[in-house]
Amino acid sequence: MRLLPTPGRGFINTRFCKQPYIAVNEYFAGVNMYGAPVDLSFKHICNLADAWTEEPSSGLRPLKRNSEMKYQSRALRLNNNNITSLSDLQRTVSHFLAEPLQLAWLDLSFNKITHIDHVLCELHELRVLYLHGNNIFILSEVDRLGVLPHLHTITLHGNAIEANKAYRNRVISALPRLKAMDFSAVTRQERVMAKIWHHSNDRSRSSTDTLK
């Protein structure tokens, strides 16, 4: 196992990265585009409400605060904790960020999350979402994220859903604006194949419904 450094603080576990250096580059791209992240990784957080008493880790770039002492950042790191539920995510984002509605980059990797919660669908400015290394086991829940108008990068590898044969097709078809998945670019051919898979699946369901 190799650990590669990421911006601010922490490492990427290359056990879950097929293209580790692309992964690191994407982390740096996120920092450059959305500002230094509010870093709450490796804090042993079990419930998101526990994060409210934590002080974000200092990184390579200092975090700026507004007059209310909230952070002027569009990026939040909650990776490498023991989080199981996202029910307090909105309040956590509002607690730390000066402009919570502008959250664009969210890292929830390496936790104990089992479901893609509807609360993620309320993050309308979200561009990048890392969920790899969790315990998500229902592939169809990915469809919920299709309502996010700007989501272009997602990671879901290292979850139980990765074992599903339709895994990549399902995710790509559910997220039409996706440019990168699991630190790998979504190709034009993959987009075409995902559409074919989707239409084939629809026909199968229609045939089944007709027979009922």
VOLO-855024 format. One record per residue (C-alpha): residue in three letters; x, y, z. Coordinates in pm, 1 decimal. Layout:
BEGIN
+---------+----------+----------+----------+
! residuo !        x !        y !        z !
+---------+----------+----------+----------+
!     ALA !        X !        Y !        Z !
...
+---------+----------+----------+----------+
end
This chain:
BEGIN
+---------+----------+----------+----------+
! residuo !        x !        y !        z !
+---------+----------+----------+----------+
!     MET !      0.0 !      0.0 !      0.0 !
!     ARG !    125.4 !    347.3 !    -90.0 !
!     LEU !     14.4 !    678.8 !     55.0 !
!     LEU !     42.2 !    986.9 !   -162.4 !
!     PRO !     28.2 !   1335.2 !     -5.9 !
!     THR !   -269.3 !   1558.9 !    -79.3 !
!     PRO !   -307.5 !   1936.0 !    -48.0 !
!     GLY !   -349.0 !   2068.4 !    301.6 !
!     ARG !   -324.7 !   1754.7 !    509.1 !
!     GLY !   -360.8 !   1380.4 !    477.0 !
!     PHE !   -293.7 !   1120.0 !    212.4 !
!     ILE !   -461.2 !    923.8 !    -63.7 !
!     ASN !   -458.0 !    549.2 !     -5.0 !
!     THR !   -353.2 !    409.9 !   -343.1 !
!     ARG !   -518.5 !     80.0 !   -264.1 !
!     PHE !   -836.3 !    240.3 !   -399.1 !
!     CYS !   -671.8 !    443.3 !   -678.5 !
!     LYS !   -618.6 !    288.7 !  -1020.0 !
!     GLN !   -446.3 !    610.5 !  -1131.8 !
!     PRO !   -297.7 !    756.8 !   -811.0 !
!     TYR !   -113.7 !   1048.3 !   -966.2 !
!     ILE !   -430.4 !   1159.9 !  -1144.3 !
!     ALA !   -593.7 !   1147.6 !   -800.9 !
!     VAL !   -333.8 !   1380.7 !   -651.7 !
!     ASN !   -361.6 !   1617.3 !   -948.1 !
!     GLU !   -737.9 !   1635.2 !   -900.5 !
!     TYR !   -690.2 !   1723.6 !   -533.4 !
!     PHE !   -458.4 !   2009.3 !   -628.8 !
!     ALA !   -699.6 !   2124.4 !   -900.0 !
!     GLY !   -975.5 !   2139.7 !   -639.2 !
!     VAL !   -764.8 !   2352.3 !   -407.0 !
!     ASN !   -670.9 !   2592.7 !   -685.8 !
!     MET !  -1029.0 !   2631.7 !   -806.2 !
!     TYR !  -1227.3 !   2634.3 !   -482.0 !
!     GLY !   -975.4 !   2767.9 !   -232.6 !
!     ALA !   -797.2 !   2594.2 !     52.3 !
!     PRO !  -1036.0 !   2335.3 !    198.4 !
!     VAL !  -1174.7 !   2347.5 !    547.9 !
!     ASP !   -997.7 !   2033.1 !    663.1 !
!     LEU !  -1174.1 !   1815.3 !    919.4 !
!     SER !  -1012.2 !   1489.7 !    810.6 !
!     PHE !   -859.5 !   1242.0 !   1057.5 !
!     LYS !  -1058.2 !   1386.0 !   1351.0 !
!     HIS !  -1220.1 !   1059.9 !   1467.6 !
!     ILE !  -1561.4 !   1213.1 !   1395.4 !
!     CYS !  -1851.5 !    969.0 !   1429.9 !
!     ASN !  -2144.3 !   1212.2 !   1412.1 !
!     LEU !  -2127.8 !   1528.2 !   1203.7 !
!     ALA !  -2246.6 !   1731.3 !   1500.6 !
!     ASP !  -1920.1 !   1632.4 !   1671.6 !
!     ALA !  -1731.9 !   1824.8 !   1403.7 !
!     TRP !  -1872.1 !   2157.7 !   1522.0 !
!     THR !  -1631.5 !   2167.5 !   1816.2 !
!     GLU !  -1329.6 !   2077.3 !   1603.3 !
!     GLU !  -1069.8 !   2321.2 !   1476.0 !
!     PRO !   -984.4 !   2261.6 !   1107.9 !
!     SER !   -629.7 !   2149.2 !   1042.4 !
!     SER !   -390.4 !   2405.8 !    901.5 !
!     GLY !   -261.4 !   2335.1 !    553.5 !
!     LEU !    -23.4 !   2466.7 !    293.4 !
!     ARG !   -248.3 !   2764.3 !    231.7 !
!     PRO !   -398.7 !   2962.4 !    521.6 !
!     LEU !   -775.3 !   2971.7 !    554.5 !
!     LYS !   -941.7 !   3312.4 !    541.1 !
!     ARG !  -1229.7 !   3403.5 !    771.9 !
!     ASN !  -1504.5 !   3662.9 !    752.0 !
!     SER !  -1622.8 !   3893.8 !   1031.3 !
!     GLU !  -1831.4 !   3608.2 !   1176.3 !
!     MET !  -1518.6 !   3389.0 !   1186.1 !
!     LYS !  -1654.7 !   3156.0 !    921.0 !
!     TYR !  -1423.5 !   3024.3 !    653.2 !
!     GLN !  -1417.9 !   3173.0 !    304.2 !
!     SER !  -1384.3 !   2847.3 !    117.7 !
!     ARG !  -1593.1 !   2639.0 !   -121.1 !
!     ALA !  -1425.8 !   2310.9 !    -24.4 !
!     LEU !  -1477.9 !   2083.4 !    276.9 !
!     ARG !  -1282.2 !   1773.5 !    380.0 !
!     LEU !  -1448.5 !   1523.8 !    613.4 !
!     ASN !  -1257.3 !   1221.2 !    490.3 !
!     ASN !  -1091.8 !    951.4 !    703.0 !
!     ASN !  -1334.2 !    966.0 !    992.7 !
!     ASN !  -1603.3 !    728.2 !   1122.4 !
!     ILE !  -1909.2 !    908.4 !    988.3 !
!     THR !  -2214.0 !    686.5 !    931.1 !
!     SER !  -2493.2 !    941.3 !    874.1 !
!     LEU !  -2509.8 !   1264.2 !    673.1 !
!     SER !  -2824.1 !   1395.7 !    842.8 !
!     ASP !  -2638.3 !   1695.1 !    991.3 !
!     LEU !  -2441.4 !   1777.8 !    676.7 !
!     GLN !  -2623.5 !   2101.6 !    593.7 !
!     ARG !  -2579.6 !   2235.6 !    946.2 !
!     THR !  -2213.6 !   2135.6 !    942.5 !
!     VAL !  -2154.6 !   2318.3 !    615.0 !
!     SER !  -2335.3 !   2626.2 !    750.9 !
!     HIS !  -2135.9 !   2610.9 !   1073.5 !
!     PHE !  -1799.0 !   2634.6 !    899.1 !
!     LEU !  -1848.2 !   2811.3 !    566.0 !
!     ALA !  -1915.1 !   3180.1 !    510.0 !
!     GLU !  -2118.9 !   3092.1 !    201.0 !
!     PRO !  -2257.3 !   2741.8 !    260.8 !
!     LEU !  -2473.2 !   2748.6 !    -51.5 !
!     GLN !  -2156.0 !   2779.3 !   -260.2 !
!     LEU !  -2000.3 !   2449.9 !   -147.3 !
!     ALA !  -1844.8 !   2301.8 !   -461.2 !
!     TRP !  -1594.8 !   2036.7 !   -343.4 !
!     LEU !  -1676.2 !   1777.5 !    -77.1 !
!     ASP !  -1460.4 !   1487.8 !     38.9 !
!     LEU !  -1641.9 !   1218.9 !    239.0 !
!     SER !  -1408.6 !    933.3 !    147.8 !
!     PHE !  -1294.9 !    664.6 !    393.5 !
!     ASN !  -1586.9 !    683.2 !    633.5 !
!     LYS !  -1862.7 !    433.9 !    718.8 !
!     ILE !  -2140.7 !    583.0 !    508.4 !
!     THR !  -2394.1 !    323.0 !    389.7 !
!     HIS !  -2638.2 !    535.5 !    186.6 !
!     ILE !  -2629.2 !    824.8 !    -59.2 !
!     ASP !  -2841.6 !   1057.2 !    150.1 !
!     HIS !  -3093.9 !   1297.3 !     -5.6 !
!     VAL !  -2916.0 !   1580.5 !    177.1 !
!     LEU !  -2643.2 !   1564.6 !    -88.2 !
!     CYS !  -2904.0 !   1660.9 !   -348.4 !
!     GLU !  -2947.8 !   1996.5 !   -173.9 !
!     LEU !  -2588.6 !   2099.7 !   -251.7 !
!     HIS !  -2680.2 !   2264.7 !   -580.5 !
!     GLU !  -2335.5 !   2412.9 !   -648.7 !
!     LEU !  -2149.1 !   2086.4 !   -588.7 !
!     ARG !  -1895.0 !   2005.0 !   -859.2 !
!     VAL !  -1674.9 !   1739.7 !   -699.1 !
!     LEU !  -1787.0 !   1464.4 !   -461.1 !
!     TYR !  -1558.3 !   1197.8 !   -313.6 !
!     LEU !  -1736.4 !    898.1 !   -159.1 !
!     HIS !  -1478.8 !    623.4 !   -216.0 !
!     GLY !  -1385.9 !    383.7 !     62.3 !
!     ASN !  -1727.9 !    375.1 !    229.9 !
!     ASN !  -1997.0 !    107.2 !    277.0 !
!     ILE !  -2251.0 !    213.5 !     13.3 !
!     PHE !  -2435.0 !    -95.5 !   -111.2 !
!     ILE !  -2741.2 !     21.3 !   -310.9 !
!     LEU !  -2633.0 !    120.0 !   -661.7 !
!     SER !  -2966.8 !    277.2 !   -756.5 !
!     GLU !  -2916.1 !    548.1 !   -492.4 !
!     VAL !  -2663.3 !    708.2 !   -728.2 !
!     ASP !  -2962.9 !    820.3 !   -937.4 !
!     ARG !  -3046.0 !   1075.2 !   -667.7 !
!     LEU !  -2737.9 !   1277.3 !   -756.2 !
!     GLY !  -2864.9 !   1333.6 !  -1109.7 !
!     VAL !  -3044.6 !   1648.1 !   -988.9 !
!     LEU !  -2713.3 !   1823.6 !   -917.9 !
!     PRO !  -2669.5 !   2054.3 !  -1218.7 !
!     HIS !  -2292.3 !   2102.5 !  -1192.3 !
!     LEU !  -2161.1 !   1768.8 !  -1061.1 !
!     HIS !  -1877.6 !   1664.1 !  -1294.2 !
!     THR !  -1647.9 !   1452.0 !  -1074.9 !
!     ILE !  -1734.6 !   1164.8 !   -842.5 !
!     THR !  -1560.3 !    872.4 !   -674.3 !
!     LEU !  -1745.3 !    564.5 !   -551.1 !
!     HIS !  -1482.1 !    289.7 !   -576.1 !
!     GLY !  -1407.1 !     93.4 !   -262.5 !
!     ASN !  -1780.0 !     56.0 !   -189.8 !
!     ALA !  -1986.5 !   -261.8 !   -220.0 !
!     ILE !  -2163.4 !   -119.1 !   -527.4 !
!     GLU !  -1837.9 !   -144.2 !   -724.0 !
!     ALA !  -1890.2 !   -522.1 !   -748.7 !
!     ASN !  -2209.1 !   -473.4 !   -951.5 !
!     LYS !  -2150.4 !   -553.2 !  -1320.7 !
!     ALA !  -2348.9 !   -246.1 !  -1421.1 !
!     TYR !  -2158.8 !    -19.5 !  -1180.6 !
!     ARG !  -1983.8 !    217.1 !  -1420.2 !
!     ASN !  -2264.4 !    218.4 !  -1678.8 !
!     ARG !  -2522.9 !    294.2 !  -1411.5 !
!     VAL !  -2326.9 !    583.6 !  -1261.7 !
!     ILE !  -2241.2 !    741.6 !  -1597.0 !
!     SER !  -2599.8 !    714.1 !  -1723.1 !
!     ALA !  -2735.7 !    861.2 !  -1398.3 !
!     LEU !  -2500.4 !   1161.0 !  -1404.3 !
!     PRO !  -2514.0 !   1312.9 !  -1754.4 !
!     ARG !  -2261.1 !   1589.2 !  -1683.3 !
!     LEU !  -1996.8 !   1355.9 !  -1541.8 !
!     LYS !  -1643.7 !   1412.0 !  -1672.5 !
!     ALA !  -1446.4 !   1196.7 !  -1427.4 !
!     MET !  -1534.9 !    891.1 !  -1220.9 !
!     ASP !  -1308.3 !    713.4 !   -975.5 !
!     PHE !  -1013.4 !    932.8 !  -1078.7 !
!     SER !  -1055.2 !    825.2 !  -1441.4 !
!     ALA !  -1190.7 !   1038.2 !  -1726.5 !
!     VAL !  -1531.1 !    943.8 !  -1865.0 !
!     THR !  -1473.9 !    884.2 !  -2235.2 !
!     ARG !  -1714.7 !    951.7 !  -2520.1 !
!     GLN !  -1733.1 !    578.2 !  -2585.3 !
!     GLU !  -1827.3 !    511.2 !  -2223.2 !
!     ARG !  -2100.9 !    772.3 !  -2248.7 !
!     VAL !  -2240.0 !    600.4 !  -2559.4 !
!     MET !  -2223.1 !    256.6 !  -2395.8 !
!     ALA !  -2396.2 !    390.3 !  -2084.4 !
!     LYS !  -2681.8 !    524.3 !  -2299.2 !
!     ILE !  -2716.2 !    188.9 !  -2473.7 !
!     TRP !  -2718.2 !     13.3 !  -2136.4 !
!     HIS !  -2980.4 !    257.0 !  -2005.1 !
!     HIS !  -3214.4 !    211.3 !  -2303.6 !
!     SER !  -3171.7 !   -165.6 !  -2290.6 !
!     ASN !  -3256.1 !   -162.9 !  -1922.4 !
!     ASP !  -3565.0 !     50.3 !  -1984.8 !
!     ARG !  -3689.8 !   -193.3 !  -2249.8 !
!     SER !  -3638.0 !   -486.8 !  -2013.6 !
!     ARG !  -3838.3 !   -313.7 !  -1741.6 !
!     SER !  -4116.4 !   -223.5 !  -1986.9 !
!     SER !  -4142.8 !   -585.4 !  -2102.6 !
!     THR !  -4161.7 !   -705.1 !  -1743.3 !
!     ASP !  -4434.4 !   -451.0 !  -1660.2 !
!     THR !  -4638.2 !   -559.3 !  -1965.4 !
!     LEU !  -4633.4 !   -920.9 !  -1850.8 !
!     LYS !  -4762.4 !   -837.2 !  -1503.8 !
+---------+----------+----------+----------+
end
